[in-house]
Amino acid sequence: MRYIVGTFVVMTVMFTVNVVFAATAEPGEYLDRRVEIWNLFFRMMVVAITIGAVVSGTIIWLIWRFRESHPNAKPTKYEGTDW
């Protein structure tokens, strides 16, 4: 299953890069692939950093909200029972 997902990801990236190169190139013009690759990398990094910030913020909020010393924290039915 891991190989199928990896193959799918590689094929998607290859297709996306080809579409970006084909969409930016007009007939008779030269294409600077270094600039296009950097642009694609920059856009993907912006998305990755945004998603990382949201996930990190959610984790920090969960840790802060459900800490033991929170004033509204109540023990669950499983806490405080003797084995």
C-alpha positions, 0 to 999 in steps of 0.5 A: 500500500505504501508503494501505491501511495508513493507512486501516486504522489510522484505521478501527481508531482510530475503532472503538476510540474509539466502543467506549470511548465506548459502553461507558462511557456508561450511559443517562441519564448525560452523558459527558465526552468530554474525560476519556475522550479523556485517559484513552485518550491516557494509556493509549496513552502508557503502552503507547508508553513501555513499548514504546520502553523495551524497544526502546531497551534491546534496542538498547543491549544489542546495541551493548554486546554486539557492540562491537569491544572486547568480550573475546569478540568474534571476527572473522567470516570476512569480516573481515580478508580482503583485497580 
